[in-house]
Amino acid sequence: MTFCQTSQSSCQIQSDPWVNTFSSTTTEFNQTGTYYAINSVEFQVQIVVGQHFSSNLDKDVLVVDQVLYTCGTNAVTFTTASISSTQSLSCAGVGTLVVEPGYDPIPNVNIQQILYLGSQGIGGICYGAGSSCPVSSSTVTTTAQPAATDPTATVSSASYNIPVAVTTTTTPVPAAVVPSVISCITSASPAANLPSVVSSTGVHVAQGTAVTTVGNPYAAPISNTYRTNLYASGAFGSFDASFLFLLALPFFAF
């Protein structure tokens, strides 16, 4: 079951951990495990949910006690013992992870933000037997989009043999595109939301170039920020300022 999908605007993960998908549903993690927060061709972030005793609550609680970051050959593990301040890691201009120490209900690793600028993410927080984001113990297979770097390239159904109903639209791209961020997407990026535009099939197109998108179910602008917050709360009452910030955005997915 995928908790956060590209059709949503944002989602949060609290350190209890609850998942609020901003689509009128709230789901609770009820078992330990390792899950992908983002699993893309370019970089991956995984969370490890552990069970620990809370003396304040006098019971065992589930919290995120590790965050695993991988960018190519660079791998970093954040644990409750190793993180003492806000840390930020960037991956080749396509992704950024910001983590910080959390303390409630017990020490945990808080994901403050994940930003994703790529076009081939297959992520989202997944749980249990979720098929789109397998657990780390499973073999993960990611299929790259056809390579094309011609700055004037366009895409046609014939050249890529897309096995779906194809609709083709041409969208002019403003010469000055405001840099922004897309996160938790599958294979489609709204053209107008990226400074270096990526079409629905992964073709990179220069600014100011007309972009042809083929079979893109996410052609309409979606959110430009993907943020996960792992805080301590058993219900909806503990959303902080970051929640209000997200609501103020022109609305995305986790």
C-alpha positions as a LaTeX table, in Angstrom:
\begin{tabular}{lrrr}
\hline
Residue & $x$ (\AA) & $y$ (\AA) & $z$ (\AA) \\
\hline
Met1 & 0.00 & 0.00 & 0.00 \\
Thr2 & 1.47 & 3.31 & $-1.04$ \\
Phe3 & 0.75 & 6.10 & 1.39 \\
Cys4 & 1.93 & 9.02 & $-0.70$ \\
Gln5 & 1.20 & 9.32 & $-4.40$ \\
Thr6 & 1.89 & 11.82 & $-7.15$ \\
Ser7 & $-1.72$ & 12.95 & $-7.32$ \\
Gln8 & $-1.54$ & 14.30 & $-3.77$ \\
Ser9 & $-0.31$ & 17.67 & $-2.70$ \\
Ser10 & 1.84 & 16.68 & 0.25 \\
Cys11 & 2.08 & 14.22 & 3.04 \\
Gln12 & 3.57 & 14.05 & 6.49 \\
Ile13 & 5.03 & 11.22 & 8.54 \\
Gln14 & 4.94 & 11.68 & 12.26 \\
Ser15 & 7.39 & 9.92 & 14.50 \\
Asp16 & 4.71 & 7.82 & 16.21 \\
Pro17 & 4.63 & 7.19 & 13.21 \\
Trp18 & 1.36 & 8.23 & 11.63 \\
Val19 & 1.08 & 9.07 & 7.93 \\
Asn20 & $-1.19$ & 11.93 & 6.96 \\
Thr21 & $-1.62$ & 11.95 & 3.19 \\
Phe22 & $-3.66$ & 15.17 & 2.89 \\
Ser23 & $-6.32$ & 13.17 & 1.08 \\
Ser24 & $-8.66$ & 12.81 & 4.05 \\
Thr25 & $-7.01$ & 9.63 & 5.28 \\
Thr26 & $-4.58$ & 8.98 & 8.10 \\
Thr27 & $-2.74$ & 5.69 & 8.37 \\
Glu28 & $-0.67$ & 4.36 & 11.22 \\
Phe29 & 2.48 & 2.27 & 10.92 \\
Asn30 & 1.84 & $-0.80$ & 13.05 \\
Gln31 & 4.99 & $-2.83$ & 12.54 \\
Thr32 & 8.72 & $-2.34$ & 12.27 \\
Gly33 & 10.53 & $-2.43$ & 8.96 \\
Thr34 & 12.57 & $-0.59$ & 6.35 \\
Tyr35 & 10.69 & 1.41 & 3.72 \\
Tyr36 & 11.56 & 3.71 & 0.84 \\
Ala37 & 10.78 & 7.38 & 1.24 \\
Ile38 & 12.13 & 7.94 & $-2.27$ \\
Asn39 & 13.55 & 5.30 & $-4.60$ \\
Ser40 & 14.73 & 6.84 & $-7.84$ \\
Val41 & 17.37 & 6.16 & $-10.45$ \\
Glu42 & 19.37 & 9.06 & $-9.05$ \\
Phe43 & 19.13 & 8.64 & $-5.29$ \\
Gln44 & 17.32 & 6.78 & $-2.54$ \\
Val45 & 16.16 & 7.56 & 0.98 \\
Gln46 & 14.91 & 4.81 & 3.28 \\
Ile47 & 13.44 & 4.99 & 6.77 \\
Val48 & 13.86 & 2.31 & 9.41 \\
Val49 & 10.94 & 2.03 & 11.82 \\
Gly50 & 11.96 & 0.49 & 15.14 \\
Gln51 & 10.11 & $-0.45$ & 18.32 \\
His52 & 11.44 & 0.98 & 21.59 \\
Phe53 & 10.24 & 1.44 & 25.15 \\
Ser54 & 9.10 & 4.90 & 26.25 \\
Ser55 & 9.42 & 5.45 & 29.99 \\
Asn56 & 7.15 & 8.51 & 29.80 \\
Leu57 & 4.36 & 6.52 & 28.16 \\
Asp58 & 5.27 & 3.27 & 29.94 \\
Lys59 & 4.90 & 1.28 & 26.73 \\
Asp60 & 6.69 & 0.37 & 23.53 \\
Val61 & 6.42 & 2.88 & 20.69 \\
Leu62 & 7.30 & 2.84 & 17.00 \\
Val63 & 9.62 & 5.58 & 15.79 \\
Val64 & 11.95 & 6.22 & 12.87 \\
Asp65 & 15.33 & 5.42 & 14.38 \\
Gln66 & 17.41 & 5.40 & 11.19 \\
Val67 & 17.39 & 7.20 & 7.86 \\
Leu68 & 19.48 & 5.73 & 5.04 \\
Tyr69 & 20.65 & 7.98 & 2.18 \\
Thr70 & 22.28 & 6.74 & $-1.03$ \\
Cys71 & 23.56 & 8.80 & $-3.96$ \\
Gly72 & 25.60 & 6.68 & $-6.36$ \\
Thr73 & 28.44 & 5.22 & $-4.30$ \\
Asn74 & 27.90 & 7.72 & $-1.48$ \\
Ala75 & 25.91 & 6.14 & 1.36 \\
Val76 & 25.15 & 7.81 & 4.69 \\
Thr77 & 23.23 & 6.41 & 7.67 \\
Phe78 & 21.69 & 8.74 & 10.24 \\
Thr79 & 20.82 & 7.23 & 13.62 \\
Thr80 & 19.45 & 8.64 & 16.85 \\
Ala81 & 22.95 & 8.34 & 18.34 \\
Ser82 & 24.81 & 9.99 & 15.45 \\
Ile83 & 22.65 & 13.00 & 14.65 \\
Ser84 & 22.88 & 16.05 & 16.90 \\
Ser85 & 22.02 & 18.90 & 14.54 \\
Thr86 & 20.32 & 19.59 & 11.21 \\
Gln87 & 22.13 & 17.89 & 8.33 \\
Ser88 & 21.61 & 18.45 & 4.60 \\
Leu89 & 22.83 & 16.23 & 1.75 \\
Ser90 & 22.46 & 16.96 & $-1.96$ \\
Cys91 & 22.73 & 14.45 & $-4.79$ \\
Ala92 & 24.06 & 15.74 & $-8.11$ \\
Gly93 & 21.49 & 18.50 & $-8.34$ \\
Val94 & 18.52 & 16.13 & $-8.46$ \\
Gly95 & 17.74 & 15.59 & $-4.80$ \\
Thr96 & 18.25 & 16.90 & $-1.30$ \\
Leu97 & 17.64 & 15.31 & 2.09 \\
Val98 & 17.41 & 17.36 & 5.28 \\
Val99 & 17.30 & 15.52 & 8.61 \\
Glu100 & 17.40 & 16.64 & 12.22 \\
Pro101 & 17.21 & 15.04 & 15.67 \\
Gly102 & 13.75 & 14.35 & 17.07 \\
Tyr103 & 12.96 & 13.84 & 20.75 \\
Asp104 & 9.30 & 12.98 & 21.21 \\
Pro105 & 8.03 & 10.52 & 22.30 \\
Ile106 & 11.63 & 9.21 & 22.43 \\
Pro107 & 14.77 & 10.12 & 20.44 \\
Asn108 & 14.23 & 9.61 & 16.72 \\
Val109 & 15.51 & 10.78 & 13.35 \\
Asn110 & 13.29 & 13.47 & 11.87 \\
Ile111 & 13.11 & 13.97 & 8.11 \\
Gln112 & 12.59 & 17.69 & 7.76 \\
Gln113 & 12.48 & 17.70 & 3.98 \\
Ile114 & 13.10 & 15.67 & 0.85 \\
Leu115 & 13.34 & 17.55 & $-2.43$ \\
Tyr116 & 13.35 & 15.68 & $-5.74$ \\
Leu117 & 14.16 & 17.28 & $-9.09$ \\
Gly118 & 14.51 & 14.12 & $-11.14$ \\
Ser119 & 12.10 & 12.42 & $-13.49$ \\
Gln120 & 12.38 & 8.74 & $-12.63$ \\
Gly121 & 11.41 & 8.45 & $-8.99$ \\
Ile122 & 9.32 & 5.41 & $-8.11$ \\
Gly123 & 9.01 & 6.38 & $-4.50$ \\
Gly124 & 6.54 & 7.37 & $-1.90$ \\
Ile125 & 6.32 & 5.93 & 1.57 \\
Cys126 & 5.24 & 2.34 & 1.19 \\
Tyr127 & 4.24 & $-0.15$ & 3.81 \\
Gly128 & 4.29 & $-3.91$ & 4.13 \\
Ala129 & 3.82 & $-5.57$ & 0.76 \\
Gly130 & 3.50 & $-2.32$ & $-1.18$ \\
Ser131 & 4.55 & $-3.02$ & $-4.77$ \\
Ser132 & 5.67 & 0.43 & $-5.91$ \\
Cys133 & 8.23 & 0.87 & $-3.11$ \\
Pro134 & 9.60 & $-2.52$ & $-2.05$ \\
Val135 & 11.18 & $-3.03$ & 1.36 \\
Ser136 & 14.95 & $-3.02$ & 1.43 \\
Ser137 & 15.23 & $-6.78$ & 1.81 \\
Ser138 & 13.65 & $-7.22$ & $-1.61$ \\
Thr139 & 15.40 & $-6.92$ & $-4.95$ \\
Val140 & 14.78 & $-3.42$ & $-6.28$ \\
Thr141 & 14.55 & $-3.02$ & $-10.03$ \\
Thr142 & 14.35 & 0.42 & $-11.56$ \\
Thr143 & 13.84 & 0.84 & $-15.29$ \\
Ala144 & 15.52 & 3.88 & $-16.80$ \\
Gln145 & 13.70 & 5.97 & $-19.35$ \\
Pro146 & 15.09 & 6.07 & $-22.93$ \\
Ala147 & 18.17 & 8.29 & $-22.93$ \\
Ala148 & 17.94 & 11.53 & $-24.88$ \\
Thr149 & 19.77 & 14.78 & $-24.24$ \\
Asp150 & 19.15 & 16.78 & $-27.42$ \\
Pro151 & 18.09 & 20.24 & $-26.07$ \\
Thr152 & 15.59 & 20.58 & $-28.94$ \\
Ala153 & 14.22 & 17.07 & $-28.68$ \\
Thr154 & 10.55 & 16.22 & $-28.63$ \\
Val155 & 8.88 & 12.90 & $-27.98$ \\
Ser156 & 6.52 & 10.88 & $-30.10$ \\
Ser157 & 4.57 & 7.72 & $-29.41$ \\
Ala158 & 6.22 & 6.00 & $-32.37$ \\
Ser159 & 9.75 & 6.60 & $-31.15$ \\
Tyr160 & 9.13 & 5.15 & $-27.69$ \\
Asn161 & 6.23 & 2.75 & $-28.32$ \\
Ile162 & 4.30 & 3.80 & $-25.22$ \\
Pro163 & 1.80 & 0.99 & $-24.43$ \\
Val164 & $-0.99$ & 3.29 & $-23.29$ \\
Ala165 & $-3.56$ & 5.55 & $-24.84$ \\
Val166 & $-1.50$ & 8.45 & $-26.14$ \\
Thr167 & $-2.46$ & 12.08 & $-26.07$ \\
Thr168 & 0.02 & 14.64 & $-27.32$ \\
Thr169 & 0.07 & 18.24 & $-26.21$ \\
Thr170 & 2.59 & 20.98 & $-26.81$ \\
Thr171 & 3.29 & 23.36 & $-23.96$ \\
Pro172 & 5.44 & 26.48 & $-24.45$ \\
Val173 & 7.99 & 26.82 & $-21.68$ \\
Pro174 & 8.71 & 30.35 & $-20.39$ \\
Ala175 & 12.29 & 31.47 & $-21.01$ \\
Ala176 & 12.65 & 32.33 & $-17.33$ \\
Val177 & 11.33 & 29.45 & $-15.31$ \\
Val178 & 11.39 & 29.88 & $-11.55$ \\
Pro179 & 13.37 & 26.97 & $-10.06$ \\
Ser180 & 11.16 & 24.72 & $-8.01$ \\
Val181 & 11.00 & 21.17 & $-6.78$ \\
Ile182 & 8.95 & 18.10 & $-7.55$ \\
Ser183 & 9.06 & 15.13 & $-5.28$ \\
Cys184 & 7.75 & 11.61 & $-4.98$ \\
Ile185 & 6.92 & 11.41 & $-8.67$ \\
Thr186 & 6.91 & 8.32 & $-10.86$ \\
Ser187 & 7.90 & 9.05 & $-14.44$ \\
Ala188 & 6.27 & 12.37 & $-15.16$ \\
Ser189 & 7.22 & 15.92 & $-14.31$ \\
Pro190 & 5.01 & 18.91 & $-15.11$ \\
Ala191 & 7.01 & 20.80 & $-17.68$ \\
Ala192 & 6.55 & 24.30 & $-16.28$ \\
Asn193 & 7.75 & 23.34 & $-12.80$ \\
Leu194 & 11.39 & 22.59 & $-13.57$ \\
Pro195 & 14.19 & 25.01 & $-14.47$ \\
Ser196 & 15.64 & 22.34 & $-16.79$ \\
Val197 & 12.45 & 20.83 & $-18.07$ \\
Val198 & 11.93 & 17.07 & $-18.09$ \\
Ser199 & 9.19 & 15.69 & $-20.31$ \\
Ser200 & 6.98 & 12.76 & $-19.39$ \\
Thr201 & 9.41 & 10.30 & $-20.96$ \\
Gly202 & 12.57 & 11.67 & $-19.41$ \\
Val203 & 13.81 & 13.87 & $-22.27$ \\
His204 & 15.61 & 16.95 & $-20.98$ \\
Val205 & 14.61 & 20.11 & $-22.81$ \\
Ala206 & 16.22 & 23.54 & $-22.56$ \\
Gln207 & 14.34 & 26.56 & $-21.25$ \\
Gly208 & 12.30 & 28.39 & $-23.84$ \\
Thr209 & 11.76 & 25.24 & $-25.93$ \\
Ala210 & 8.32 & 23.92 & $-26.78$ \\
Val211 & 7.86 & 20.66 & $-24.91$ \\
Thr212 & 5.84 & 17.78 & $-26.31$ \\
Thr213 & 4.54 & 15.44 & $-23.64$ \\
Val214 & 3.15 & 12.02 & $-24.47$ \\
Gly215 & 0.65 & 10.17 & $-22.33$ \\
Asn216 & 1.49 & 12.30 & $-19.29$ \\
Pro217 & $-1.20$ & 11.79 & $-16.61$ \\
Tyr218 & 0.36 & 14.54 & $-14.50$ \\
Ala219 & 0.45 & 17.28 & $-17.12$ \\
Ala220 & $-1.44$ & 19.69 & $-14.89$ \\
Pro221 & 0.79 & 21.51 & $-12.40$ \\
Ile222 & 1.05 & 19.65 & $-9.14$ \\
Ser223 & 2.92 & 20.55 & $-6.04$ \\
Asn224 & 6.44 & 21.85 & $-6.09$ \\
Thr225 & 7.51 & 20.66 & $-2.67$ \\
Tyr226 & 7.65 & 17.26 & $-1.08$ \\
Arg227 & 8.16 & 17.40 & 2.65 \\
Thr228 & 7.97 & 14.71 & 5.26 \\
Asn229 & 7.83 & 15.58 & 8.91 \\
Leu230 & 8.33 & 12.96 & 11.57 \\
Tyr231 & 7.00 & 14.31 & 14.77 \\
Ala232 & 5.51 & 12.92 & 17.91 \\
Ser233 & 1.79 & 12.99 & 18.06 \\
Gly234 & $-0.99$ & 10.50 & 18.41 \\
Ala235 & $-3.53$ & 12.53 & 16.49 \\
Phe236 & $-4.01$ & 15.53 & 14.26 \\
Gly237 & $-3.44$ & 18.07 & 16.99 \\
Ser238 & 0.32 & 18.42 & 16.84 \\
Phe239 & 0.94 & 19.77 & 13.34 \\
Asp240 & 3.46 & 22.57 & 13.52 \\
Ala241 & 4.33 & 25.56 & 11.34 \\
Ser242 & 5.65 & 23.35 & 8.55 \\
Phe243 & 2.14 & 21.97 & 8.10 \\
Leu244 & 0.78 & 25.49 & 7.68 \\
Phe245 & 3.58 & 26.27 & 5.25 \\
Leu246 & 2.64 & 23.31 & 3.09 \\
Leu247 & $-1.00$ & 24.31 & 3.06 \\
Ala248 & 0.02 & 27.72 & 1.79 \\
Leu249 & 1.82 & 26.23 & $-1.22$ \\
Pro250 & 0.07 & 26.10 & $-4.61$ \\
Phe251 & $-0.40$ & 22.50 & $-4.16$ \\
Phe252 & 1.89 & 18.10 & $-4.70$ \\
Ala253 & 2.90 & 14.12 & $-3.28$ \\
Phe254 & 4.88 & 11.45 & $-0.52$ \\
\hline
\end{tabular}
